[in-house]
Amino acid sequence: MFSWLGKQGAGRERAGGTDLVQTVTGGLRDLYVRKLLPLEEHYRFHEFHSPALEEADFENKPMVLLVGQYSTGKTTFIRYLLEQDFPGMRIGPEPTTDSFIAVMYGDTEGNVPGNALVVDPKKPFRKLSRFGNAFLNRFMCSQLPNEVLKSISIIDSPGILSGEKQRISRGYDFCQVLQWFAERVDRIILLFDAHKLDISDEFSEAIKSFRGQDDKIRVVLNKADQVDTQQLMRVYGALMWSLGKVIDTPEVLRVYIGSFWAHPLRNTENRRLFEAEAQDLFKDIQSLPQKAAVRKLNDLIKRARLAKVHAYIISYLKKEMPSVFGKENKKKELINRLPEIYIQLQREYHISAGDFPEVKKMQELLENCDFTKFHSLKPKLIETVDNMLANKIASLMNLIRQEESNMPTEMVHGGAFDGTMAGPFGHGYGEGAKEGADEDEWVVAKDKPAYDEIFYTLSPINGKISGISAKKEMVTSKLPNSVLGKIWKLADCDGDGMLDDEEFALAKHLIKIKLDGYELPGTLPSHLVPPSHRKPFQTAE
């Protein structure tokens, strides 16, 4: 195992959520510095792709990046999650957020301007200084003491407009900045307004800058309460069609539909859908701290694969350059032949086409390079990275899995997340199998007279009906046998292979739960146990 793991026994006895993160981040940092960084520096990887990683990149909390056109509710979404205003927040129907705002935890409220932020070694933003003052004047950190921000940080981005004027007037490469953040965040949330589905040219370019980060992207269709059900179906279809033209993946992106602000719903007919979608989105965000170590590991693997490919490209160009005459002409020829060179390297080194950088971007960057200063291939550097990927990374992944099974689940708490966890307004409270959980009367009793009428038509003997008789009635629900078999096991409380009137009523109630679209419980909740079976049933447990 790795030297940085220390004594395994003592480490694992102490290992909790924080210890695991520290162990993994320390291991990743050590692997990067000793194994991957030498390859990156030797072949000038940082000039072409991404700056070198620093300690803060490994230590920082999970980050969520919000991207969308103006007035789609990005800043309001953050306000909704935090349940409080944050310094620098501006909300309005016009384009209000004109800066990148990193919303992070701090003991006191306040703002840190961009120029000061990029010299703070404890923040993961130092490499943003390369985008210059035009960007740094539009970048700030908003700090406040908020429970949600103890677990995650949120990046608010400027609203995207359409037209060439805005792209020119920014003064910095907006898509390059987004790409920088995309490589480092844990989740990218694209927000759309139900009334604003058109994807502008700049928004399209912004989405394309997330190439290679598809696993991080989630889509939110916001303000969905402002349309009725029929319109919502059309809006959803139009959104998927628009996204399909921009995001070139065979998989369908997960789209969360809802109204993410603390105001009454304008149209309540889809309330249950919105609540279920919000719950799914919250679960996704809440799981980020627990998945942070795996995400950093995954990003390091992607970086290592790209660095290897980059080394092959640069060394090939160096090998093809003449030693004395015709250097400039050869350089132009190699740049033009870059697509062919990609194919040749794929075959020679058995590399997937998806691991190669974008051809056009690489050609543009190579225009300003002196190929004679490139280095030849050093197999030892490649072997070191291959060894890291084949052995070190695999061992670290095993450590993460072992420790995750022994540590308490680390989740995001506070703000809007606490409002959906417990109490009568928690998702699914009082619905399906949970109905009647806080009532004294057996919840099935209200429908039992109707169920009794059916029961007595099945010719019970000694107050009970056989499995065959019950089956004739239960199959009329048209539910599959696998579901009906589970209902039978739940309803047959005493396990005698027959149903009395209360057990039959319970079976009918469970069928109704399933037909209403709810899931059946794994075991029968205590409030659903028929009154005449409660004492012996609970004693058996």
N, C-alpha and C positions, 0 to 999 in steps of 0.2 A: 504494500500500500504506500501512499505518498508520505514523504517526510513531514509535510505540513500537517498531517493528521494527528501527529503526536501519538500518545499511547492510546490504542483503540479502546481498551476496556474502560479506562477512566473517562475518556471522551464520550463514550456512548452512555455511560451512567449519567453524565451531566447533561447530555444533549436534550435541549428543548427546542422550541421554534427559533429563538434568537441564536442559540449556539449552532444550530444546523446552518442557518444562513451565513453566519460568520465563518464557519468551517468551509462551506462550499465557495463563498466569494473569495476567501483567502486562497483556496485551491485553484480557482479559475484565474485569479490574478497572477499567481505563481506560474501556472502553465503558460499564460499569455506572454509574460515577460521572458521566460526562459526558452520557450519552444517556438512561439509564433512571431513575436516581435522581431527577432533577428532576420527572419525571412522577409517580413514587411519592409524593414529598413534597407536591406540589401537590394531589393528590386523597386524601391521608391513607391511602394503601395500607397502611402499616405498622400502623395501628390495626385494620384489618379482616382482614388476611391473614398477612403474615410480616414480621418486623423487617428493617430495612435490613441489607444484607450488609456485612461488614467485610473487612479485608485477610486475616485468618486464614481466612475462608471460602473464599478463592481459593487460599491457599497450603497448606492442610492436606493430609495424606496421605489416600488413599482409606479410607473407613470402612465397616465391616460391622456392621449392627445385628441382634442376635439377639432374637427374640420368641417366646414360647411359654408354655403353662400350666406350673404348677409341676412339678418333677421330670420334665421331658421331656429333660433332659440339656444345657441351654444352657451352663452353667458347665463341665461336663465336656467339651463340644465345644471350648470355648476351650482347656482344658487339653490336649486331644488335639492341637490344631493347634500349640500352643506347645511341647509336650513338657516343660513345667515349670509348677510352681505360680506363681501371681501374688498379690501382696499383696491381702488382703481377700477371697480366694477361700474360699467355703464350699460344700461339696457334701453332699447328703443326700437321703433319700426325702421328707422334709418340706419345706415352703416355706422355703428357706434364704436365697436372695438377695433381700433386701428393698430393695435400692438399685439405681440405675443406676450401673454401673461402666464407665468409659472405660479400656480397657486399651491403654496407649500405650508407645512406646519412651522409655527414660530411661537415662542412664549408670549410675545406682544405683537399687536397689529402694526403693520407698516409696510412700506414699499422699498425695494432695493432696485436702483436703476441698472440698466443693462451693463454699462461700463464697469460698475463696481461688482456686478454679479459674475462676470467672466474672469475676474482675478481671485475669486474665492475658491481655494482648493477643496473646500468641503462640499461644493456644489458641482454637479456634473455638466456644467455649461462652459468650461474654460475654452474649449475648442471653437465655440461660436464666435470668438473674436475675429476669425478670418473673414467673416462677412462684413466687417467694417462698421464705421460709425452710423451709416444710414440705417443699418439693421439694429445696432445696439441702442440707438435712440428710440427704437420702437420695440424694445424688449425690456421687461421688468419682472421682478419676483414679488408677488403679493403674499405676505406672511400673516398668519393669524392662528390663534389657539383653537383648533377645531378637532373633535374626536376622529372624524373621517380622515383628516390629513395626517394623523399619526401612522396610518397604514399605507396611504397612497398620495401621490401628488398629481395635480391636474394641469394640463397645458391648454390654455385658451388661445385660439389663433384668430387673426383678423378675418372678418367676413369677406368672402370672395365675390367680387363683382364681375360683370362681363365687359368685354371691350379691351382694346389695346392700350388705351390711355392709362388705365390703372396699373397695368403690368409695367409700363415704362416709368411711371411716377413713383413707384415704390423705392427705387434707388438701390435695391439689393435683389438677389435672385431668390424669389419667394419659394419656388419649387425645390431649390437646393436646400433651403432652410428646413422645409417640410421633410425632405429626404433624410437630413441629419437627425431630426427628431424621431422619424419613423424607425430608424435603425436602433434607437435606444429606448423607446417606450415599450410598454407591455401590451397596450391596447390602443387601437386607432378607431375612433368612433366618427363615422360620417353622418352628419345630421341633414335631413331633408325636411322641408315644409310641405304639408299636404297640398298647399296651393302654389308651390314653387318647385316643380320637378325638373325644369329644364337645367341641363348641366352645361354651364358656360365653358368657353374655350379654356379659361384659366383654371376652372375647377377640374376640367378634364385632364389638363396637364398636371395638376396637383395630385389627382388620383393615380395617374400613371407614374408619378415619382415614388409611389409606394410599392413599385415592382419588387418582388422578392419578399415582401412582408405581408402577403395575403392572409396568412394564418392569424395575424393580429387584427384584421379589419372586421368591424361590426357596423351595421347600418341601422340608424334610428329614423323612422318616419314619424316626425313630431307633429303636434297640433292636429292629430287625427280625429279629435272630438269635434272639429269644425265641419266635418262632412258626415252624411248619413251612410248607412251600410252599403247601399248600392254604389254611391260615389267612391267609398273607400276601396271597394273591390277594383274599380277602374283605376284609381290612383295607384294602388299597389301594383297592378299589372303594368301601368305606364312606367313606374319607378324601376321595376325589374327589367323592362325593355331598355330603358336608358342606361342602366348599369351594365347590362350585357354588352353594350357597344363600347364601353370604356374599360371595364375590367375583364381582361382576357384570361379567364379561368373556366374550366369545365364545371366546377362546382358552383352551386347557387349560394350566394352570400346570405347569412342570417340577417333578417330584417326584423327589428323590434318595433311594433306599432303602438303608439300611445300618445298621451299628452303630458309632457314632463314639466309641470309647474304646479305650484300649490294653489290653484284656483279651481272653482267648480267646473265640472265638465259641461260644455255647451250642448252636447248630444250624448245622452246616457245609454242609448240602446246597445252600445258595444262596451259597456263598463266592464263586464266580466273578461272580455278579451284584453282590454287595456291593463287590467290588474294582473292577469296571467303573464302578459308580455313584460310588464314592469318587473315582476318577480323574477322572470328569467334573466332579464338584463342585470338586475341587482345581484343575482347569484353569480353571474359571469364576472362582474366587477369585484364582488366580495372574495372570489377565489384567487384573485391576482397575487396577494401576498404569499399564499401557499405555493403558487406556481412560479414565483419569481426566480427561484434557483434554477428550475428547469428551463425557463425562458432565457436566462443569461447563458446557460450552457448551450442551448440551441443556437443563440446568436453567435457565440464563439465558434461553433462548428461551421455555420454558414460563412463566417469571416475567414476561417482557415481554408475552406474549400476555394473561396474566391482568391485568397492570397496565393494559393498553389497555382491556380489557373493563370493569374497575373504573372507569376514567375516564369511559367512556360512561355507566355506571349513575349515578354520582355527579352528573355534569353534567346528566343528564336529570332527576333528582330536583330539582336546583336550579332548572332551567328551569320545572318544573311548580308550584313553590311560589308562593303569592300574595304580593304585596308588603306588604300591610297586615293584613287580617282573615282569620280561618279557617285559620291556619297549622297548628294542632294537628290539626284534623279532616282537613286535606289530607294531613298527614304519615301519619296512620293509613290513609287511603284508598290512598296510594301504596305503603305497606308491604304492604297486603293485595293490591294489584294487581301486586306484583313479578313473579309468573310471567308475566303478560301483557306487562309491560314488557320482560322478557327476550326474548320472542318478537318484540316490535316492534323491539328493537335488533338482533336477529339478522337480520331482513329489511332493515332500513335500512342496516346497515354490513356485511352479508354475512359474519357471524361464525358459526362452528360452535357448536352448543348445548353441546358438550363443553368449550368454553373458558370458560363461565360458572361462577361459584362456586355452591355449594349454596344453594338458595333459602331453606330454613329457617334455616340458619346466618346468612345475610345479613340476613334479617328480624329475627332476634334482635339482631344487632349494630346495626342501624339504629334500633331502639327507643330507644336512649340518645343518639342524635345530634341535633344541631340542624341541620336541613336548610338553614336560611338562611345558615349559615356555610360551606356547600359552595361550590365554585368552578364557574363556567361552563366550557364546553368551550373549550380552547385548541388549535386545530388545529395550531399550530406544534409543540407538545410531542408530539402524536400523530405528526406527520410525521417528527420526529427519531427516534422509536422505529421507525417503519416503514422509514426509511432504514437504521437499524442492522440490522434483520432482513433487509432485501433485499440490502444490499451489504456492510456490515462483517462480519457474521457469516459470510456466504458466503465472503469472502476469507480469514477466519481458519480456516474449515473446510478450505479448499484448502491452506493452509499446514500444518495438522496432517497431512493426508494425504501431502503431499510429504515432510515431515520424518520421518514414521513409517516410510516406505519406506527411508530412509537411516540410520536409527538402529538400534542393537541392541535386540532384544526385552527389555523390562524386565518381570521376573516376580518373584513372591514366592518367597523362598528361606528355608531353615531349617526347624526343627521337623519336623512330619509331612510337609511337602512334599518334603523331601530324601529321605525313605524310599521315595518312589514314583517317583523319577526314573531311577535306574540300579541295576545289580546284579541278582542273581538274584531279588530280591523286587520289582523294578519291574513295573508292570502289563504283562501280556502277555509277560513274559520266558519264553523256552523254550516258547511256545505258537504254534500256527499256523505261519506261514512262518518264525518265529524258532526253531522246534524244531531242535535239533542244531547251533545256531550255535557252541557252545563245545566240540563233540565232534570228534575226529579222523576218525572213521568217517562216511561219507556216510549221512545219516539215512534215505534212501530204501532203503538196502541191506537193512534188516530185513524189508521187505515185498516186495522184488524177486522172490524165488522165486514168489510168488503172481501177481505182475504178468507174469512171464516165461511162465507157463502160458497166460495170455490172449494174450500177444504172439505166441506160436508158433501159436495157432489162427487167426491173421489172415493166414497164408501170406506171411511176409516173403520178399522177393527180395533176394539179396545182403546179408542181415542187416538190411534196412530194410522198413518198411511205408509205403504211400502215404497221402496225406491222406484219400482216400476210405475206406480200410480203417480208419484211426484214427478217423474220424468215426463209423462204425458202432458202435464200442465206446464212444466218449466220450458220444454222445447218450443212452446208456442211463442216464446219471447224472441226466437230466431237467433239467439246468441250461440256462439260456437260451443261445442262440447267441452273444450278445455276450460272455458269460463264457467259454464254451468257446473262442471265438476268441482271447481274451486268454491262456488257458492254452496254446493251441497256439503262440502267439508266444513265450511264456516257455520252453516245452519244446523247441522247435526251435532248439537252441543254435547249430548251424552254418548255419541258414537255408537248407537245401537243399530244403525242402518235403517232407521225409520224416522218419520217426522210427526210430532204432535202438532196441535193447532198453532202454538206459539212459534215453534221451529219453522213451520210452513210459512207463517206470516213473515218471519225473519227472512226466509229464502226469497219471498216475493219482494220484500223491501230491498234486499241486496240486488235483485234483478233490476228494480227501478233505478237504483243508484247507478248501475252500469249503463242502462239505457239512457240516462240523463247525461252521460258523458264523463262520469267521474270514475276514478280507479277504485278497485276493491282493496280493502285492507289486507295486509299479510296475515294478521291474526285478528280474531274478533275483539273489537274494543269492548271494555267492560260495560259501557252504557248501552250497547246493542244486545247484550246477553239477555234472553227472555227472563222475566221475573221468577218463574218457577224453577229455573235452572241456575240461578245466580249462586246460591250457597254451595251446592255440590261442584259447580263448575269452577268457582274460585278456590275451593279446597283442593281440587285436583291439580290446579296450577301450583 
